[in-house]
Structure formats: C-alpha cells, structure tokens
Amino acid sequence: MWLSPDTRTDTDPAAARMRAADRWGTTALRGGLAASSPVRPTSQWTEWAAHHARVEARPVPYIGEPAPPPEPGRAYAAIQIARTATGDGGWRQELPQVTVYCTARSEGERWLVDELQLTEAGQS
C-alpha cells in the first residue's frame, strides 16, 4: 500500500501511506505521518489521476548490503520494489525502482513497521 497509491480512491499521494501505516505501522510511525505537512499533488499525480491510474508495486531481487541482524523485539529488512502505474485504456508508466529499508518492532503478537527509509534506484 505504501508504494501503491490509487488515484481512484486516494485523495493525494500521502493517502496510500496513511492507509498502510494504519494497518501495519506502530503508533509512532502513524503519528509522525499524521503530523507531517500535507502532500500537495504533483504533476505526476495529476497525470496519473487523468488516467485513473494506480501503482502496482512488486518485490524484485535485492542486491545490496544485508540488513542488520535482528535484536530482541526489533527486526530489520531491505527490499527492492519495482513499480508500474497502470490506468484506463491500457495506459502504463514504468517508475523508478525503490529500495525500502525497514525497522519492525514487536508489539504483543504482531510485528509492526516502526521506521521506513525509501531510496530511488541510483540515489543514495
């Protein structure tokens, strides 16, 4: 969800992030997102909305530094995500791949995302 906005249901790019955080995020992650500045739709969002587009995100092999080993109550992961925006009439737009670095924290029976860092392919 985080990397899969849908212009048919999301009001802006941040809506998908909030949906994901509400479902899989810690209270701290949700609070940080809620307190951040509103996200204004970009020209890319406007183009996607014109096509009624949604972004499909799929994991691809990650080649990079391994994530740190887990600690009691905390785990770390790194994953590479390929993304494609698809819309009405077969419209498609390939998007840059994203590397996601994630820290998860155990809260009772569940593991929830506590921190996220995203880096577009070719950026550091």
Contacts in CASP RR format, 6 or more apart in sequence:
PFRMAT RR
TARGET T0000
AUTHOR 0000-0000-0000
METHOD contacts of the structure
MODEL  1
MWLSPDTRTDTDPAAARMRAADRWGTTALRGGLAASSPVRPTSQWTEWAA
HHARVEARPVPYIGEPAPPPEPGRAYAAIQIARTATGDGGWRQELPQVTV
YCTARSEGERWLVDELQLTEAGQS
1 16 0 8 1.000
1 17 0 8 1.000
1 19 0 8 1.000
1 20 0 8 1.000
1 23 0 8 1.000
2 16 0 8 1.000
2 17 0 8 1.000
2 20 0 8 1.000
2 21 0 8 1.000
2 100 0 8 1.000
2 116 0 8 1.000
3 16 0 8 1.000
3 55 0 8 1.000
3 57 0 8 1.000
3 81 0 8 1.000
3 83 0 8 1.000
3 98 0 8 1.000
3 100 0 8 1.000
3 118 0 8 1.000
4 16 0 8 1.000
4 54 0 8 1.000
4 55 0 8 1.000
4 56 0 8 1.000
4 57 0 8 1.000
4 83 0 8 1.000
5 13 0 8 1.000
5 15 0 8 1.000
5 16 0 8 1.000
5 45 0 8 1.000
5 48 0 8 1.000
5 54 0 8 1.000
5 55 0 8 1.000
6 16 0 8 1.000
6 53 0 8 1.000
6 54 0 8 1.000
6 55 0 8 1.000
7 45 0 8 1.000
7 48 0 8 1.000
7 49 0 8 1.000
7 51 0 8 1.000
7 52 0 8 1.000
7 53 0 8 1.000
7 54 0 8 1.000
8 52 0 8 1.000
8 54 0 8 1.000
9 15 0 8 1.000
10 16 0 8 1.000
10 19 0 8 1.000
12 38 0 8 1.000
12 39 0 8 1.000
12 40 0 8 1.000
12 41 0 8 1.000
12 45 0 8 1.000
13 39 0 8 1.000
13 41 0 8 1.000
13 42 0 8 1.000
13 45 0 8 1.000
14 33 0 8 1.000
14 36 0 8 1.000
14 38 0 8 1.000
14 39 0 8 1.000
17 33 0 8 1.000
18 30 0 8 1.000
18 33 0 8 1.000
18 34 0 8 1.000
21 29 0 8 1.000
21 30 0 8 1.000
21 33 0 8 1.000
21 113 0 8 1.000
22 30 0 8 1.000
24 112 0 8 1.000
24 113 0 8 1.000
25 112 0 8 1.000
25 113 0 8 1.000
25 114 0 8 1.000
26 105 0 8 1.000
26 107 0 8 1.000
26 112 0 8 1.000
26 113 0 8 1.000
26 114 0 8 1.000
28 114 0 8 1.000
29 112 0 8 1.000
29 113 0 8 1.000
29 114 0 8 1.000
29 115 0 8 1.000
29 116 0 8 1.000
41 49 0 8 1.000
47 53 0 8 1.000
47 93 0 8 1.000
48 55 0 8 1.000
48 85 0 8 1.000
48 87 0 8 1.000
48 93 0 8 1.000
51 85 0 8 1.000
51 87 0 8 1.000
51 88 0 8 1.000
51 91 0 8 1.000
52 87 0 8 1.000
52 88 0 8 1.000
53 85 0 8 1.000
53 86 0 8 1.000
53 87 0 8 1.000
53 88 0 8 1.000
53 91 0 8 1.000
53 93 0 8 1.000
54 85 0 8 1.000
54 86 0 8 1.000
54 87 0 8 1.000
55 83 0 8 1.000
55 84 0 8 1.000
55 85 0 8 1.000
55 86 0 8 1.000
55 95 0 8 1.000
56 83 0 8 1.000
56 84 0 8 1.000
56 85 0 8 1.000
56 86 0 8 1.000
57 81 0 8 1.000
57 82 0 8 1.000
57 83 0 8 1.000
58 81 0 8 1.000
58 82 0 8 1.000
58 83 0 8 1.000
59 79 0 8 1.000
59 80 0 8 1.000
59 81 0 8 1.000
59 82 0 8 1.000
60 80 0 8 1.000
60 81 0 8 1.000
60 82 0 8 1.000
60 97 0 8 1.000
61 80 0 8 1.000
62 78 0 8 1.000
62 79 0 8 1.000
62 80 0 8 1.000
62 99 0 8 1.000
63 80 0 8 1.000
64 78 0 8 1.000
65 78 0 8 1.000
66 78 0 8 1.000
67 76 0 8 1.000
67 77 0 8 1.000
67 78 0 8 1.000
67 101 0 8 1.000
68 76 0 8 1.000
69 76 0 8 1.000
70 76 0 8 1.000
73 105 0 8 1.000
73 106 0 8 1.000
74 103 0 8 1.000
74 104 0 8 1.000
74 105 0 8 1.000
74 106 0 8 1.000
74 114 0 8 1.000
75 103 0 8 1.000
75 104 0 8 1.000
75 111 0 8 1.000
76 101 0 8 1.000
76 102 0 8 1.000
76 103 0 8 1.000
76 104 0 8 1.000
77 100 0 8 1.000
77 101 0 8 1.000
77 102 0 8 1.000
77 104 0 8 1.000
78 99 0 8 1.000
78 100 0 8 1.000
78 101 0 8 1.000
78 102 0 8 1.000
79 99 0 8 1.000
79 100 0 8 1.000
79 102 0 8 1.000
80 97 0 8 1.000
80 98 0 8 1.000
80 99 0 8 1.000
80 100 0 8 1.000
80 121 0 8 1.000
81 97 0 8 1.000
81 98 0 8 1.000
81 99 0 8 1.000
81 100 0 8 1.000
82 97 0 8 1.000
83 94 0 8 1.000
83 95 0 8 1.000
83 96 0 8 1.000
83 97 0 8 1.000
83 98 0 8 1.000
84 92 0 8 1.000
84 93 0 8 1.000
84 94 0 8 1.000
84 95 0 8 1.000
85 91 0 8 1.000
85 92 0 8 1.000
85 93 0 8 1.000
85 95 0 8 1.000
86 92 0 8 1.000
96 120 0 8 1.000
96 121 0 8 1.000
96 122 0 8 1.000
97 120 0 8 1.000
97 121 0 8 1.000
98 118 0 8 1.000
98 119 0 8 1.000
98 120 0 8 1.000
98 121 0 8 1.000
99 118 0 8 1.000
99 119 0 8 1.000
99 120 0 8 1.000
99 121 0 8 1.000
100 116 0 8 1.000
100 117 0 8 1.000
100 118 0 8 1.000
101 116 0 8 1.000
101 117 0 8 1.000
101 118 0 8 1.000
101 119 0 8 1.000
102 113 0 8 1.000
102 115 0 8 1.000
102 116 0 8 1.000
102 117 0 8 1.000
103 113 0 8 1.000
103 114 0 8 1.000
103 115 0 8 1.000
103 116 0 8 1.000
104 111 0 8 1.000
104 112 0 8 1.000
104 113 0 8 1.000
104 114 0 8 1.000
105 111 0 8 1.000
105 112 0 8 1.000
105 114 0 8 1.000
END
